[in-house]
């Protein structure tokens, strides 16, 4: 009985904090890769300036979002969080591609298409369930 009461109190506290903080999905994305030279060998360890861009086209066009980060790369491996410097204010209701530019080099080709992860399929179902019977369809019903 005592454990159940503590659980309910903790849940209430978390929900209360969430309501005060206006809980939402973080507009951040993890991005990982391996940077190699023209010979396919990992670049030397060190700090590199990497410019990431999001486009609504596989080639050409103007970036819809962009940020530059200086990160440490070890054995060619890197990881960064997109949106940690410049907020990502995109609707994610259409196809997008990521462009990567390192130091003063040209943007790498081809761009990488952004794709869903398994849990996002469930989230889409939840959005449509929330808008059922409201006379609206899809995510716009949540605005």
Rosetta constraint file for C-alpha pairs under 8 A:
AtomPair CA 1 CA 5 HARMONIC 6.29 0.50
AtomPair CA 2 CA 6 HARMONIC 6.24 0.50
AtomPair CA 3 CA 7 HARMONIC 6.12 0.50
AtomPair CA 4 CA 8 HARMONIC 6.24 0.50
AtomPair CA 5 CA 9 HARMONIC 6.19 0.50
AtomPair CA 6 CA 10 HARMONIC 6.10 0.50
AtomPair CA 7 CA 11 HARMONIC 6.06 0.50
AtomPair CA 8 CA 12 HARMONIC 6.04 0.50
AtomPair CA 9 CA 13 HARMONIC 6.13 0.50
AtomPair CA 10 CA 14 HARMONIC 6.16 0.50
AtomPair CA 11 CA 15 HARMONIC 6.11 0.50
AtomPair CA 12 CA 16 HARMONIC 5.97 0.50
AtomPair CA 13 CA 17 HARMONIC 6.11 0.50
AtomPair CA 14 CA 18 HARMONIC 6.00 0.50
AtomPair CA 15 CA 19 HARMONIC 6.09 0.50
AtomPair CA 16 CA 20 HARMONIC 6.27 0.50
AtomPair CA 17 CA 21 HARMONIC 6.07 0.50
AtomPair CA 18 CA 22 HARMONIC 5.96 0.50
AtomPair CA 18 CA 23 HARMONIC 5.10 0.50
AtomPair CA 19 CA 23 HARMONIC 6.36 0.50
AtomPair CA 27 CA 83 HARMONIC 6.56 0.50
AtomPair CA 27 CA 87 HARMONIC 6.88 0.50
AtomPair CA 27 CA 88 HARMONIC 5.92 0.50
AtomPair CA 27 CA 89 HARMONIC 7.63 0.50
AtomPair CA 28 CA 81 HARMONIC 6.33 0.50
AtomPair CA 28 CA 82 HARMONIC 5.57 0.50
AtomPair CA 28 CA 83 HARMONIC 4.98 0.50
AtomPair CA 28 CA 84 HARMONIC 6.59 0.50
AtomPair CA 28 CA 87 HARMONIC 7.82 0.50
AtomPair CA 28 CA 88 HARMONIC 7.23 0.50
AtomPair CA 29 CA 81 HARMONIC 5.47 0.50
AtomPair CA 29 CA 82 HARMONIC 5.03 0.50
AtomPair CA 29 CA 83 HARMONIC 6.83 0.50
AtomPair CA 30 CA 79 HARMONIC 7.18 0.50
AtomPair CA 30 CA 80 HARMONIC 5.98 0.50
AtomPair CA 30 CA 81 HARMONIC 4.57 0.50
AtomPair CA 30 CA 82 HARMONIC 6.19 0.50
AtomPair CA 31 CA 79 HARMONIC 5.68 0.50
AtomPair CA 31 CA 80 HARMONIC 5.39 0.50
AtomPair CA 31 CA 81 HARMONIC 6.02 0.50
AtomPair CA 31 CA 82 HARMONIC 6.79 0.50
AtomPair CA 32 CA 77 HARMONIC 7.54 0.50
AtomPair CA 32 CA 78 HARMONIC 5.65 0.50
AtomPair CA 32 CA 79 HARMONIC 4.27 0.50
AtomPair CA 32 CA 80 HARMONIC 6.44 0.50
AtomPair CA 33 CA 77 HARMONIC 5.89 0.50
AtomPair CA 33 CA 78 HARMONIC 5.54 0.50
AtomPair CA 33 CA 79 HARMONIC 6.59 0.50
AtomPair CA 34 CA 42 HARMONIC 7.35 0.50
AtomPair CA 34 CA 76 HARMONIC 4.99 0.50
AtomPair CA 34 CA 77 HARMONIC 4.45 0.50
AtomPair CA 34 CA 78 HARMONIC 6.20 0.50
AtomPair CA 35 CA 42 HARMONIC 5.99 0.50
AtomPair CA 35 CA 43 HARMONIC 6.15 0.50
AtomPair CA 35 CA 76 HARMONIC 4.72 0.50
AtomPair CA 35 CA 77 HARMONIC 6.40 0.50
AtomPair CA 35 CA 78 HARMONIC 7.57 0.50
AtomPair CA 36 CA 40 HARMONIC 5.19 0.50
AtomPair CA 36 CA 41 HARMONIC 5.09 0.50
AtomPair CA 36 CA 42 HARMONIC 4.25 0.50
AtomPair CA 36 CA 43 HARMONIC 5.15 0.50
AtomPair CA 36 CA 76 HARMONIC 6.17 0.50
AtomPair CA 37 CA 41 HARMONIC 5.52 0.50
AtomPair CA 37 CA 42 HARMONIC 6.30 0.50
AtomPair CA 37 CA 43 HARMONIC 5.84 0.50
AtomPair CA 42 CA 75 HARMONIC 5.71 0.50
AtomPair CA 42 CA 76 HARMONIC 4.46 0.50
AtomPair CA 42 CA 77 HARMONIC 7.99 0.50
AtomPair CA 43 CA 75 HARMONIC 6.76 0.50
AtomPair CA 43 CA 76 HARMONIC 5.16 0.50
AtomPair CA 44 CA 73 HARMONIC 7.83 0.50
AtomPair CA 44 CA 74 HARMONIC 7.39 0.50
AtomPair CA 44 CA 75 HARMONIC 6.79 0.50
AtomPair CA 44 CA 76 HARMONIC 6.98 0.50
AtomPair CA 45 CA 72 HARMONIC 7.29 0.50
AtomPair CA 45 CA 73 HARMONIC 5.44 0.50
AtomPair CA 45 CA 74 HARMONIC 4.72 0.50
AtomPair CA 45 CA 75 HARMONIC 6.03 0.50
AtomPair CA 45 CA 76 HARMONIC 6.98 0.50
AtomPair CA 46 CA 72 HARMONIC 5.34 0.50
AtomPair CA 46 CA 73 HARMONIC 5.51 0.50
AtomPair CA 46 CA 74 HARMONIC 6.85 0.50
AtomPair CA 47 CA 70 HARMONIC 6.32 0.50
AtomPair CA 47 CA 71 HARMONIC 5.31 0.50
AtomPair CA 47 CA 72 HARMONIC 4.27 0.50
AtomPair CA 47 CA 73 HARMONIC 6.18 0.50
AtomPair CA 48 CA 70 HARMONIC 5.39 0.50
AtomPair CA 48 CA 71 HARMONIC 5.54 0.50
AtomPair CA 48 CA 72 HARMONIC 6.33 0.50
AtomPair CA 48 CA 73 HARMONIC 7.04 0.50
AtomPair CA 48 CA 102 HARMONIC 7.01 0.50
AtomPair CA 48 CA 103 HARMONIC 6.50 0.50
AtomPair CA 49 CA 68 HARMONIC 6.71 0.50
AtomPair CA 49 CA 69 HARMONIC 5.70 0.50
AtomPair CA 49 CA 70 HARMONIC 4.27 0.50
AtomPair CA 49 CA 71 HARMONIC 6.52 0.50
AtomPair CA 49 CA 102 HARMONIC 5.89 0.50
AtomPair CA 49 CA 103 HARMONIC 5.07 0.50
AtomPair CA 50 CA 68 HARMONIC 5.52 0.50
AtomPair CA 50 CA 69 HARMONIC 5.43 0.50
AtomPair CA 50 CA 70 HARMONIC 6.15 0.50
AtomPair CA 50 CA 71 HARMONIC 7.41 0.50
AtomPair CA 50 CA 100 HARMONIC 6.98 0.50
AtomPair CA 50 CA 101 HARMONIC 5.71 0.50
AtomPair CA 50 CA 102 HARMONIC 4.59 0.50
AtomPair CA 50 CA 103 HARMONIC 6.17 0.50
AtomPair CA 51 CA 66 HARMONIC 7.08 0.50
AtomPair CA 51 CA 67 HARMONIC 5.72 0.50
AtomPair CA 51 CA 68 HARMONIC 4.14 0.50
AtomPair CA 51 CA 69 HARMONIC 6.46 0.50
AtomPair CA 51 CA 100 HARMONIC 5.89 0.50
AtomPair CA 51 CA 101 HARMONIC 5.00 0.50
AtomPair CA 51 CA 102 HARMONIC 6.33 0.50
AtomPair CA 51 CA 103 HARMONIC 7.83 0.50
AtomPair CA 52 CA 66 HARMONIC 5.63 0.50
AtomPair CA 52 CA 67 HARMONIC 5.57 0.50
AtomPair CA 52 CA 68 HARMONIC 6.22 0.50
AtomPair CA 52 CA 82 HARMONIC 7.76 0.50
AtomPair CA 52 CA 98 HARMONIC 6.89 0.50
AtomPair CA 52 CA 99 HARMONIC 5.77 0.50
AtomPair CA 52 CA 100 HARMONIC 4.89 0.50
AtomPair CA 52 CA 101 HARMONIC 6.52 0.50
AtomPair CA 53 CA 63 HARMONIC 5.78 0.50
AtomPair CA 53 CA 64 HARMONIC 7.37 0.50
AtomPair CA 53 CA 65 HARMONIC 5.59 0.50
AtomPair CA 53 CA 66 HARMONIC 4.29 0.50
AtomPair CA 53 CA 67 HARMONIC 6.69 0.50
AtomPair CA 53 CA 98 HARMONIC 5.61 0.50
AtomPair CA 53 CA 99 HARMONIC 4.98 0.50
AtomPair CA 53 CA 100 HARMONIC 6.56 0.50
AtomPair CA 54 CA 63 HARMONIC 5.55 0.50
AtomPair CA 54 CA 64 HARMONIC 5.69 0.50
AtomPair CA 54 CA 65 HARMONIC 5.19 0.50
AtomPair CA 54 CA 66 HARMONIC 6.45 0.50
AtomPair CA 54 CA 96 HARMONIC 6.47 0.50
AtomPair CA 54 CA 97 HARMONIC 5.60 0.50
AtomPair CA 54 CA 98 HARMONIC 4.68 0.50
AtomPair CA 54 CA 99 HARMONIC 6.27 0.50
AtomPair CA 55 CA 61 HARMONIC 7.05 0.50
AtomPair CA 55 CA 62 HARMONIC 6.67 0.50
AtomPair CA 55 CA 63 HARMONIC 4.88 0.50
AtomPair CA 55 CA 64 HARMONIC 5.47 0.50
AtomPair CA 55 CA 65 HARMONIC 7.29 0.50
AtomPair CA 55 CA 96 HARMONIC 5.51 0.50
AtomPair CA 55 CA 97 HARMONIC 5.17 0.50
AtomPair CA 55 CA 98 HARMONIC 6.42 0.50
AtomPair CA 55 CA 99 HARMONIC 7.54 0.50
AtomPair CA 56 CA 61 HARMONIC 7.66 0.50
AtomPair CA 56 CA 63 HARMONIC 7.86 0.50
AtomPair CA 56 CA 64 HARMONIC 7.35 0.50
AtomPair CA 56 CA 94 HARMONIC 7.71 0.50
AtomPair CA 56 CA 95 HARMONIC 6.15 0.50
AtomPair CA 56 CA 96 HARMONIC 4.57 0.50
AtomPair CA 56 CA 97 HARMONIC 6.18 0.50
AtomPair CA 57 CA 61 HARMONIC 6.47 0.50
AtomPair CA 57 CA 95 HARMONIC 7.79 0.50
AtomPair CA 57 CA 96 HARMONIC 6.60 0.50
AtomPair CA 57 CA 97 HARMONIC 6.44 0.50
AtomPair CA 58 CA 96 HARMONIC 7.79 0.50
AtomPair CA 58 CA 97 HARMONIC 5.97 0.50
AtomPair CA 58 CA 110 HARMONIC 7.57 0.50
AtomPair CA 58 CA 111 HARMONIC 6.11 0.50
AtomPair CA 58 CA 112 HARMONIC 7.79 0.50
AtomPair CA 58 CA 113 HARMONIC 7.28 0.50
AtomPair CA 59 CA 110 HARMONIC 7.65 0.50
AtomPair CA 59 CA 111 HARMONIC 7.12 0.50
AtomPair CA 64 CA 90 HARMONIC 7.95 0.50
AtomPair CA 65 CA 88 HARMONIC 6.64 0.50
AtomPair CA 65 CA 89 HARMONIC 7.89 0.50
AtomPair CA 66 CA 86 HARMONIC 7.28 0.50
AtomPair CA 67 CA 82 HARMONIC 7.78 0.50
AtomPair CA 67 CA 83 HARMONIC 7.57 0.50
AtomPair CA 67 CA 85 HARMONIC 6.72 0.50
AtomPair CA 67 CA 86 HARMONIC 5.92 0.50
AtomPair CA 68 CA 85 HARMONIC 7.99 0.50
AtomPair CA 69 CA 85 HARMONIC 7.88 0.50
AtomPair CA 71 CA 78 HARMONIC 7.61 0.50
AtomPair CA 71 CA 80 HARMONIC 7.55 0.50
AtomPair CA 72 CA 78 HARMONIC 7.10 0.50
AtomPair CA 73 CA 77 HARMONIC 5.63 0.50
AtomPair CA 73 CA 78 HARMONIC 5.12 0.50
AtomPair CA 74 CA 78 HARMONIC 6.90 0.50
AtomPair CA 82 CA 88 HARMONIC 7.87 0.50
AtomPair CA 83 CA 87 HARMONIC 4.71 0.50
AtomPair CA 83 CA 88 HARMONIC 5.36 0.50
AtomPair CA 92 CA 96 HARMONIC 7.69 0.50
AtomPair CA 95 CA 113 HARMONIC 7.47 0.50
AtomPair CA 95 CA 114 HARMONIC 7.11 0.50
AtomPair CA 96 CA 113 HARMONIC 6.02 0.50
AtomPair CA 96 CA 114 HARMONIC 5.64 0.50
AtomPair CA 97 CA 111 HARMONIC 5.89 0.50
AtomPair CA 97 CA 112 HARMONIC 5.29 0.50
AtomPair CA 97 CA 113 HARMONIC 4.20 0.50
AtomPair CA 97 CA 114 HARMONIC 5.45 0.50
AtomPair CA 98 CA 111 HARMONIC 5.52 0.50
AtomPair CA 98 CA 112 HARMONIC 5.15 0.50
AtomPair CA 98 CA 113 HARMONIC 6.30 0.50
AtomPair CA 98 CA 114 HARMONIC 6.77 0.50
AtomPair CA 99 CA 107 HARMONIC 6.43 0.50
AtomPair CA 99 CA 108 HARMONIC 6.70 0.50
AtomPair CA 99 CA 109 HARMONIC 7.68 0.50
AtomPair CA 99 CA 110 HARMONIC 8.00 0.50
AtomPair CA 99 CA 111 HARMONIC 5.00 0.50
AtomPair CA 99 CA 112 HARMONIC 6.76 0.50
AtomPair CA 100 CA 107 HARMONIC 5.52 0.50
AtomPair CA 100 CA 108 HARMONIC 5.70 0.50
AtomPair CA 100 CA 111 HARMONIC 7.51 0.50
AtomPair CA 101 CA 105 HARMONIC 6.35 0.50
AtomPair CA 101 CA 106 HARMONIC 6.05 0.50
AtomPair CA 101 CA 107 HARMONIC 4.29 0.50
AtomPair CA 101 CA 108 HARMONIC 6.06 0.50
AtomPair CA 102 CA 106 HARMONIC 7.59 0.50
AtomPair CA 102 CA 107 HARMONIC 7.38 0.50
AtomPair CA 116 CA 120 HARMONIC 6.07 0.50
AtomPair CA 116 CA 121 HARMONIC 7.38 0.50
AtomPair CA 117 CA 121 HARMONIC 7.32 0.50
AtomPair CA 118 CA 122 HARMONIC 7.48 0.50
AtomPair CA 119 CA 123 HARMONIC 6.49 0.50
AtomPair CA 120 CA 124 HARMONIC 6.23 0.50
AtomPair CA 121 CA 125 HARMONIC 6.61 0.50
AtomPair CA 122 CA 126 HARMONIC 6.39 0.50
AtomPair CA 123 CA 127 HARMONIC 6.30 0.50
AtomPair CA 124 CA 128 HARMONIC 6.42 0.50
AtomPair CA 125 CA 129 HARMONIC 6.18 0.50
AtomPair CA 126 CA 130 HARMONIC 6.17 0.50
AtomPair CA 127 CA 131 HARMONIC 6.46 0.50
AtomPair CA 127 CA 138 HARMONIC 6.49 0.50
AtomPair CA 127 CA 139 HARMONIC 6.10 0.50
AtomPair CA 127 CA 142 HARMONIC 7.80 0.50
AtomPair CA 128 CA 132 HARMONIC 6.20 0.50
AtomPair CA 128 CA 137 HARMONIC 6.94 0.50
AtomPair CA 128 CA 138 HARMONIC 5.37 0.50
AtomPair CA 128 CA 139 HARMONIC 7.20 0.50
AtomPair CA 130 CA 142 HARMONIC 7.94 0.50
AtomPair CA 131 CA 135 HARMONIC 7.69 0.50
AtomPair CA 131 CA 136 HARMONIC 6.32 0.50
AtomPair CA 131 CA 137 HARMONIC 6.34 0.50
AtomPair CA 131 CA 138 HARMONIC 6.65 0.50
AtomPair CA 131 CA 139 HARMONIC 7.79 0.50
AtomPair CA 131 CA 141 HARMONIC 5.65 0.50
AtomPair CA 131 CA 142 HARMONIC 7.19 0.50
AtomPair CA 132 CA 136 HARMONIC 7.53 0.50
AtomPair CA 132 CA 137 HARMONIC 7.49 0.50
AtomPair CA 134 CA 141 HARMONIC 7.57 0.50
AtomPair CA 136 CA 140 HARMONIC 7.31 0.50
AtomPair CA 136 CA 141 HARMONIC 5.42 0.50
AtomPair CA 137 CA 141 HARMONIC 6.25 0.50
AtomPair CA 139 CA 143 HARMONIC 7.49 0.50
